[in-house]
Amino acid sequence: MPEILEAALACFGEKGFAATRMDDVAAKAGITKGTIYLYFDSKQAVFKALARQSAGAQIAAIAEQVKASDTPS
């Protein structure tokens, strides 16, 4: 699944969300379009997964900064 998200992010960045087709994502990931649908039911679901992944990474980075800080939270 990480390959799908990486490919989708690249395609969305190159073509934009509206112009990107699931075929584009599949080709970029080196898989069939059907494989994507084993994990995601739509292009919107792929986008939401990317957003959650990005938000999660940001939250984790902030948590690490707070943890490493000597000042009170």
NUZAMI-893279 format. One line per 5 residues: number of its first residue (from 0); their letters; for each residue x, y, z of N, C-alpha, C. Coordinates in steps of 0.1 Angstrom, whole numbers. Example, Ala and Ser with C-alpha at 12.3 -4.5 7.8 and 13.67 -1.06 7.14 Angstrom:
<atoms>
0> AS> 132,-57,78,123,-45,78,132,-33,78 ~ 128,-22,71,137,-11,71,129,0,79 .
</atoms>
This chain:
<atoms>
0> MPEIL> 8,-12,0,0,0,0,8,13,0 ~ 20,13,6,28,25,6,32,29,-9 ~ 34,19,-17,37,22,-31,26,29,-38 ~ 14,25,-35,2,32,-41,1,46,-36 ~ 3,49,-24,2,63,-19,14,71,-24 .
5> EAALA> 26,66,-25,37,73,-31,34,77,-46 ~ 29,67,-53,25,69,-67,14,79,-69 ~ 4,78,-60,-7,88,-61,-2,102,-58 ~ 6,103,-48,12,117,-44,19,123,-56 ~ 27,114,-63,35,119,-74,25,123,-85 .
10> CFGEK> 15,115,-88,6,118,-99,-2,131,-96 ~ -7,132,-83,-15,144,-79,-6,156,-81 ~ 6,155,-77,15,166,-78,18,170,-93 ~ 19,160,-101,22,163,-116,10,168,-123 ~ -2,161,-121,-13,164,-129,-25,171,-122 .
15> GFAAT> -24,171,-109,-35,176,-101,-45,165,-98 ~ -53,167,-88,-62,157,-84,-73,153,-95 ~ -79,163,-100,-89,161,-110,-85,154,-123 ~ -73,157,-127,-68,151,-140,-61,138,-138 ~ -58,134,-126,-52,121,-123,-62,110,-124 .
20> RMDDV> -59,100,-131,-68,88,-132,-62,77,-124 ~ -70,67,-120,-65,56,-112,-55,48,-121 ~ -57,48,-134,-48,41,-143,-34,48,-142 ~ -33,61,-140,-21,68,-139,-13,64,-126 ~ -21,63,-115,-15,59,-103,-10,44,-104 .
25> AAKAG> -18,36,-110,-14,22,-111,-1,20,-120 ~ 0,28,-131,11,27,-139,24,32,-132 ~ 22,43,-124,33,49,-116,38,39,-106 ~ 29,31,-100,32,22,-89,37,8,-95 ~ 35,6,-108,39,-6,-114,29,-18,-110 .
30> ITKGT> 17,-15,-108,6,-25,-105,-6,-23,-114 ~ -15,-32,-113,-27,-30,-120,-37,-22,-113 ~ -46,-16,-120,-56,-7,-114,-65,-15,-104 ~ -67,-27,-107,-75,-36,-98,-69,-37,-85 ~ -56,-37,-84,-48,-39,-71,-51,-27,-63 .
35> IYLYF> -52,-15,-68,-55,-3,-61,-69,-5,-54 ~ -78,-10,-61,-92,-12,-56,-93,-23,-45 ~ -83,-30,-43,-82,-40,-32,-80,-32,-19 ~ -74,-20,-20,-71,-12,-8,-80,0,-7 ~ -84,6,-18,-91,19,-18,-103,17,-27 .
40> DSKQA> -115,23,-23,-127,22,-31,-128,33,-41 ~ -120,44,-40,-121,55,-50,-108,63,-49 ~ -107,72,-59,-96,82,-59,-97,91,-47 ~ -109,94,-43,-111,102,-31,-105,95,-18 ~ -107,82,-18,-102,74,-6,-87,75,-6 .
45> VFKAL> -81,74,-18,-66,75,-18,-62,88,-13 ~ -68,99,-18,-65,112,-13,-66,114,2 ~ -77,109,7,-79,109,22,-68,102,29 ~ -64,91,24,-53,83,31,-40,91,30 ~ -38,98,19,-26,107,19,-27,118,29 .
50> ARQSA> -39,124,30,-41,135,40,-38,130,54 ~ -44,118,57,-42,112,71,-27,109,73 ~ -21,104,63,-6,101,65,2,113,67 ~ -1,124,60,6,136,62,3,143,75 ~ -9,143,79,-13,148,92,-7,140,103 .
55> GAQIA> -6,127,102,0,118,112,15,121,114 ~ 21,123,102,36,126,103,38,140,110 ~ 30,149,107,31,163,113,29,162,128 ~ 19,154,132,16,153,147,27,146,153 ~ 33,135,147,44,128,153,56,137,155 .
60> AIAEQ> 59,146,145,70,155,145,68,165,156 ~ 56,170,158,54,180,169,55,173,182 ~ 50,161,183,51,153,196,66,151,200 ~ 74,148,190,88,146,193,95,159,197 ~ 91,170,191,97,183,195,92,187,210 .
65> VKASD> 80,184,213,75,187,227,83,178,236 ~ 84,165,233,91,156,241,106,159,244 ~ 112,165,234,126,168,235,128,182,241 ~ 118,190,243,119,203,248,120,202,263 ~ 128,212,269,129,213,284,118,222,290 .
70> TPS> 111,229,281,101,238,286,88,231,289 ~ 80,236,299,68,230,302,58,231,290 ~ 51,220,288,41,221,276,29,229,280 .
</atoms>
